[in-house]
Amino acid sequence: MSNTESADHKLIISASPHVHSGQDIPSVMRDVIFALLPALLAGIWFFGFDAFRVLVLAVLGCVGFEMLMNRLLGRASTIKDLSAALTGILLAMNLPSGSPWWMVIVGSGAAIILGKAIYGGLGYNPFNPALVARVFLLISFPVQMTRWVVPAGITTGADAATGATPLAAAKEGAASVDSLQLLLGNVGGSFGEVSALALLAGGAYLLYRGIIRWQIPVGFIGSVVVITGIAHLAQPERYLNPLFHVLAGGLIIGAFFMATDMVTSPVTRKGMLIFGVGCGILTSVIRLWGGYPEGVSFAILLMNAVTPLIDRYTKPKVFGQVSRKLYEEGSS
């Protein structure tokens, strides 16, 4: 190719796979938001207006910071792709329903600025922005981030009160396990992660629509079941059963909605399975033997960091490629 031709026809090389599915960013974001609606409605039902307030503040905060950073950095507007709105929704779902307004705004800024904008925007961020914000807030404001609201009014007729989450109670050896309550969501915790049934319905929708693949959720949840199951069989008086660990905390929202983030997770099916299993192992270790009662956020962020390595060592061989050893044997 001549210099003139190379100037007129630029060859852009990027990472595979090069597959066009007919989907665009807004349509994918809409599907994920739609899949989150059952859990959002359940959270608002159990926690009331405070949960709705946190949701609105987080979405408006993330959209506002997205607009601000685009303007400051001279980038085209990305509001219509709905990625900032989805980040706000996921952030809200990972916060206590009683979070003060200023903390929600600070978290929104952390999600967009520290988790997304400084890397170049959507598609360049190595870590899930909502989880970056959650961990940032947990480290910066541990008291406010662990002041969980228990929806006592649903069962007793009283106003909601603060209390420990099932995982925190389990860590202290005082958990009262009720699988039905965990499944429905009438427990303390982040308002968007408490209803396992609603989250499973949303996850099933994402699988049906082809937005996510099964490898990460199955690897994530399956490895937690195996590890916590072994621990429970070894010391049932100390460690709770695997069903509790699946239904309690942020495992399901993490496995279906956050670990499966297309930008921050591997692209190969083998890599997705490795990623999911790694998340499950780290979550189990933190929950069973770590200092925090929950480990989903830390596990996903740590695995986000090794995603490039997983992609590198699980990429398929080029068609017709011959290994160096076979090539040398054939040449001799």
Secondary structure, 3 states (H helix, E strand, C coil): CCHHHHHHCCCCCCCCCCCCCCCCHHHHHHHHHHHHHHHHHHHHHHHCHHHHHHHHHHHHHHHHHHHHHHHHHCCCCCHHHCHHHHHHHHHHHCCCCCCCHHHHHHHHHHHHHHCCHHHCCCCCCCCCHHHHHHHHHHHHCHHHHCCCEECCHHHHCCCCEECCCHHHHHHCCCCCCCHHHHHHCCCCCCCCCCCHHHHHHHHHHHHHHCCCCCHHHHHHHHHHHHHHHHHHHHCCCCCCCHHHHHHCCCHHHHHHHHCCCCCCCCCCHHHHHHHHHHHHHHHHHHHHHCCCCCCHHHHHHHHHHHHHHHHHHHCCCCCCCCCHHHHHHHHC
